[in-house]
Amino acid sequence: MFEHLQATEDRYDKLNELLADPEVIGDPVKLRDYSKEQSELEPTVMVYRAYKKNAQELADAREMIDETSDDAMRQMIQDEIGRLEAQKPKLEKRLKQLIVPRDPNDERNVILEIRSAAGGNEAALWAGDLLNMYTRYAEQHGWKLEVIDASPNEIGGYKEVVCMITGRGAYSRLKYESGTHRVQRVPETESGGRIHTSTATVAVLPEAKEVEVELNDKDIRVDRFASSGPGGQGVNTTMSAIRLTHLPTGIVVSCQDERSQIKNKEKAMKVLRARVYDKYRSEAREHYDSTRKSAVGTGNRSERIRTYNYSQNRVTDHRIGLTVHQLDQVLGGKLDEFIDALILNDQAKKIEQADAP
């Protein structure tokens, strides 16, 4: 680990030299790339330097205490040794977190897909509630959420809704939301006051770049049809809606959000590219990591990850055993307590795997 950290510090110092080089300053591309790399390395280098300083000060203090006979001075040095020793494991833990390999998709935009599952109309309403929750969460982080395609039902819920969330770091936080979200509540249509359990599934996909997924025109069937709204409302009689079918994988994507056929096709292609990328990425991960059973970040769509209980004002994340009694706030987009805990749990598992012989 320390060889890696020293190499990181050496590279950071080299980048400082390069960024002061007039030739680099005059080259916008190099300047941008070197600046980005330096900013990514800086947190690790700062903590590593603090760790080295701690180690040096600890060694100096231990040497001083052996050479000092004055009791008051010895006590003062001993207190300093205690402070430095308490600081050391915290710095080591932080270093381990910083050197955990980052997910290369973390800074990407997100394709968010929400589908009603078990529970009929109540599941469709729950899918709508989840859409509202993620809309509020995106707003709190300064991200833009845009609905690409939706299949609403007659009572205001959704059978399926597909969105694009644009913003730096969106995937790094939302990727932990993939899975089955279960709600326990009394439906408005339930006259007997009985609690029903319904579910909706959430899929979070990183937006794929064109260079990563080659989609050949011959592999895509394009169907055009008229857009329609809920209950026959807002019907667009022009043939602007688009359905794309990726023949090699059978993946189908529709988009009718825009009145322009061209814009609908552009949006549909983004979703199609993300789904194809996710399929190939998942297959590759299963091939080399078939023994890993961690629920965090696996993208397992069928796994129940969280329960929202209305009668107890409770939300429980089953992957990490975290429960909060602030259901209204969570549904209002305050998800960071769960996501921060999931990130720490994921980092701990990766550190444990890295330390394993």
C-alpha positions in Angstrom: 0.0 0.0 0.0 2.7 2.5 0.9 4.6 1.9 -2.3 1.4 2.8 -4.1 1.0 5.9 -2.0 4.6 7.0 -2.5 4.2 6.6 -6.3 1.0 8.7 -6.1 2.8 11.5 -4.2 5.7 11.4 -6.8 3.2 11.7 -9.6 1.4 14.6 -7.8 4.8 16.4 -7.5 5.5 15.8 -11.2 2.1 17.2 -12.1 2.9 20.4 -10.1 6.0 20.8 -12.2 4.2 20.2 -15.5 1.4 22.7 -14.6 4.1 25.3 -14.2 5.7 24.5 -17.5 5.0 27.2 -20.1 4.6 24.6 -22.8 1.8 22.9 -20.8 0.2 26.3 -19.9 0.0 27.1 -23.6 -1.7 23.7 -24.4 -5.4 23.8 -23.3 -5.8 20.0 -23.6 -2.7 19.1 -21.6 -3.5 21.8 -19.0 -7.1 20.4 -18.6 -6.0 16.8 -18.3 -3.1 17.5 -15.9 -5.2 19.7 -13.8 -8.0 17.1 -13.6 -5.4 14.4 -12.7 -3.9 16.6 -10.0 -7.2 17.4 -8.4 -8.1 13.6 -8.3 -4.7 12.8 -6.6 -4.7 15.7 -4.2 -7.0 14.2 -1.4 -4.9 11.1 -1.2 -1.6 13.0 -1.2 -2.7 15.3 1.6 -3.7 12.5 3.9 -0.5 10.5 3.0 1.6 13.5 4.0 -0.3 13.9 7.2 0.3 10.2 7.9 4.1 10.6 7.3 4.2 13.7 9.5 2.4 11.8 12.2 4.9 8.9 12.0 7.9 11.3 12.1 6.6 13.3 15.0 5.8 10.0 16.9 9.3 8.7 16.3 10.8 12.1 17.5 8.6 12.1 20.6 9.6 8.6 21.6 13.3 9.5 21.1 12.9 12.6 23.2 11.2 10.8 26.1 14.1 8.3 26.3 16.6 11.2 26.6 14.6 13.3 29.1 14.8 12.9 32.9 12.6 15.8 33.9 9.2 14.4 35.1 7.1 17.3 33.9 8.7 17.2 30.5 8.3 13.4 30.3 4.6 13.8 31.1 4.1 16.4 28.4 5.9 14.3 25.8 3.8 11.2 26.9 0.6 13.2 26.4 1.8 14.1 22.9 2.6 10.5 22.1 -0.9 9.5 23.2 -2.4 12.1 20.9 -0.3 11.0 17.9 -1.0 7.3 18.6 -4.7 8.0 18.6 -4.5 9.9 15.4 -2.5 7.2 13.5 -5.3 4.5 13.0 -7.7 7.2 11.8 -5.2 8.3 9.1 -4.6 4.7 8.1 -8.3 4.0 7.8 -8.7 7.2 5.6 -5.8 6.2 3.4 -7.3 2.7 2.8 -10.6 4.3 1.8 -8.8 6.7 -0.6 -6.9 4.0 -2.4 -9.9 1.8 -3.0 -10.3 1.6 -6.8 -13.0 4.0 -7.9 -15.9 2.9 -10.1 -15.0 4.4 -13.5 -18.7 5.2 -14.0 -19.1 7.3 -10.8 -19.0 10.7 -12.5 -21.6 9.7 -15.2 -25.1 10.7 -15.8 -27.8 8.2 -14.9 -30.6 6.4 -16.7 -33.2 5.8 -14.0 -36.0 3.2 -14.6 -38.9 2.7 -12.2 -41.4 -0.1 -12.7 -44.4 -1.1 -10.7 -44.2 -4.7 -9.6 -46.5 -6.6 -7.1 -49.6 -4.8 -6.0 -51.6 -3.7 -9.0 -52.7 -0.1 -8.9 -51.1 0.5 -5.5 -47.8 -0.6 -7.0 -48.2 1.9 -9.8 -48.9 4.7 -7.3 -45.9 3.6 -5.3 -43.8 3.9 -8.5 -45.0 7.5 -8.8 -44.0 8.2 -5.2 -40.5 6.9 -5.9 -40.3 9.1 -9.0 -41.2 12.1 -6.8 -38.6 11.0 -4.2 -35.8 10.9 -6.8 -37.0 14.1 -8.3 -36.6 15.9 -5.0 -33.2 14.2 -4.4 -31.9 15.3 -7.7 -33.1 18.9 -7.0 -31.2 18.9 -3.7 -28.0 17.9 -5.4 -28.4 20.4 -8.3 -29.0 17.6 -10.8 -31.5 17.8 -13.7 -34.1 15.0 -14.0 -35.9 14.7 -17.3 -38.6 12.1 -18.0 -37.8 10.3 -21.3 -40.7 7.8 -21.4 -43.6 7.0 -19.1 -46.6 4.6 -19.0 -49.0 6.2 -16.6 -52.2 4.4 -15.4 -55.7 5.8 -14.9 -55.3 6.8 -11.2 -52.1 8.8 -11.4 -49.4 6.1 -11.0 -47.0 4.6 -13.4 -46.5 1.2 -14.8 -43.1 2.3 -15.9 -41.2 5.5 -16.1 -37.7 6.2 -17.6 -35.7 9.3 -16.7 -32.3 10.8 -17.5 -30.6 12.4 -14.5 -27.8 14.8 -15.5 -25.2 16.0 -13.0 -21.7 15.4 -11.8 -21.4 12.3 -9.5 -25.0 11.2 -10.1 -24.1 7.6 -10.7 -21.7 7.5 -7.7 -24.6 8.0 -5.3 -27.7 6.7 -7.1 -26.2 3.3 -8.1 -27.0 2.0 -4.6 -30.7 2.5 -5.4 -31.0 -0.4 -7.8 -33.3 -3.1 -6.5 -36.8 -3.7 -5.2 -38.4 -1.1 -3.0 -41.3 -2.4 -0.8 -44.0 -0.2 0.7 -46.4 -1.2 3.5 -49.4 1.1 3.9 -53.2 1.3 3.8 -54.3 2.1 0.2 -56.8 5.0 -0.2 -59.2 2.5 -1.9 -59.0 0.1 1.1 -62.2 0.5 3.1 -61.2 -2.0 5.8 -58.1 -0.2 6.8 -55.9 -3.2 6.1 -52.2 -2.7 5.4 -51.1 -3.8 1.9 -47.6 -4.6 0.7 -46.6 -3.5 -2.8 -43.4 -3.2 -4.6 -41.7 -1.3 -7.4 -38.3 -2.0 -9.0 -35.6 0.6 -9.6 -32.8 0.2 -12.1 -29.9 2.7 -12.2 -27.7 2.6 -15.3 -24.7 4.7 -16.1 -25.1 6.7 -19.3 -22.8 5.0 -21.9 -20.6 6.9 -24.3 -20.8 6.2 -28.0 -17.2 4.9 -28.1 -18.0 2.3 -25.5 -21.1 0.7 -27.1 -21.1 0.3 -30.9 -24.7 0.3 -32.0 -24.9 -0.6 -35.7 -27.9 0.7 -37.6 -28.5 -2.7 -39.1 -28.9 -4.1 -35.6 -31.6 -1.6 -34.6 -35.2 -1.8 -35.8 -37.0 1.6 -35.7 -40.8 1.8 -35.3 -42.7 5.1 -35.4 -46.1 5.6 -33.8 -48.4 8.3 -32.4 -47.8 9.5 -28.9 -50.5 9.2 -26.3 -51.2 10.5 -22.8 -52.9 9.1 -19.7 -56.6 8.2 -20.3 -56.4 9.3 -23.9 -55.5 12.9 -22.9 -52.8 14.9 -24.7 -52.9 12.6 -27.7 -50.4 13.7 -30.3 -51.7 12.7 -33.7 -48.3 13.1 -35.4 -46.1 10.0 -35.7 -43.4 11.4 -33.4 -43.0 8.6 -30.9 -40.1 6.2 -31.4 -39.5 2.6 -30.5 -36.0 1.1 -30.9 -35.4 -2.6 -30.8 -31.8 -3.8 -30.4 -32.0 -7.1 -32.4 -28.8 -8.8 -30.9 -30.1 -8.4 -27.3 -33.8 -8.0 -27.7 -33.7 -4.7 -25.7 -36.6 -2.4 -26.5 -36.7 1.3 -25.8 -39.6 3.8 -26.4 -39.7 7.6 -26.2 -42.6 9.9 -26.8 -41.7 12.8 -24.5 -40.9 15.2 -27.3 -43.1 16.4 -30.2 -40.1 16.0 -32.5 -39.3 12.6 -33.9 -35.6 13.4 -34.1 -35.4 14.4 -30.4 -37.3 11.4 -29.3 -34.9 9.2 -31.3 -31.9 10.9 -29.7 -33.3 10.3 -26.2 -34.2 6.7 -27.0 -30.7 6.1 -28.3 -29.2 7.3 -25.0 -31.4 4.9 -23.0 -30.7 2.0 -25.5 -27.0 2.6 -25.3 -27.1 2.6 -21.5 -29.1 -0.6 -21.3 -26.9 -2.5 -23.8 -23.8 -1.2 -21.9 -25.3 -2.4 -18.6 -26.1 -5.8 -20.1 -22.6 -6.4 -21.4 -21.0 -5.0 -18.2 -23.2 -7.2 -16.0 -22.3 -10.3 -18.1 -18.6 -9.5 -17.8 -18.9 -8.9 -14.0 -20.8 -12.2 -13.5 -18.1 -14.0 -15.5 -15.1 -12.9 -13.4 -16.9 -12.3 -10.1 -19.5 -15.0 -9.9 -18.7 -15.8 -6.3 -19.2 -12.3 -4.9 -22.6 -12.1 -3.1 -22.5 -8.6 -1.8 -25.9 -6.9 -2.2 -24.4 -3.4 -2.4 -24.0 -2.1 -5.9 -24.6 -5.4 -7.6 -27.5 -4.0 -9.6 -29.6 -7.1 -8.8 -33.0 -5.9 -9.8 -35.0 -8.6 -8.0 -33.5 -8.1 -4.6 -35.6 -6.3 -1.9 -33.3 -3.6 -0.7 -35.6 -1.3 1.3 -38.9 -1.2 3.1 -41.1 1.9 3.6 -43.6 1.4 6.4 -46.2 4.1 6.7 -47.9 3.1 10.0 -44.6 3.1 11.8 -43.1 6.1 9.9 -40.2 3.8 9.3 -37.7 3.2 6.5 -35.3 0.2 6.7 -32.5 -0.6 4.3 -32.1 -4.4 4.5 -28.5 -4.5 3.1 -27.0 -2.6 6.0 -29.7 -2.9 8.7 -30.2 0.8 8.9 -33.6 2.0 10.1 -34.8 5.6 10.4 -38.2 6.9 11.6 -38.5 9.8 9.2 -40.5 8.3 6.3 -41.9 11.7 5.2 -38.4 13.2 5.0 -37.0 10.2 3.0 -39.9 10.4 0.5 -39.2 14.1 0.3 -35.7 13.3 -1.1 -33.6 13.1 2.1 -31.8 9.9 1.1 -28.2 10.9 2.0 -28.2 9.1 5.4 -28.8 5.8 3.6 -26.6 6.5 0.7 -23.7 7.7 2.8 -23.9 4.5 5.0 -24.1 2.3 1.9 -20.9 4.0 0.5 -19.1 3.4 3.7 -20.2 -0.2 3.8 -19.1 -0.7 0.2 -15.7 0.8 0.9 -15.3 -1.4 4.0 -16.0 -4.5 2.0 -13.5 -3.5 -0.7 -10.8 -2.7 1.9 -11.5 -6.1 3.4 -11.1 -7.8 0.1 -7.9 -5.9 -0.7 -6.4 -6.9 2.7 -7.3 -10.6 2.2 -4.3 -12.8 1.3 
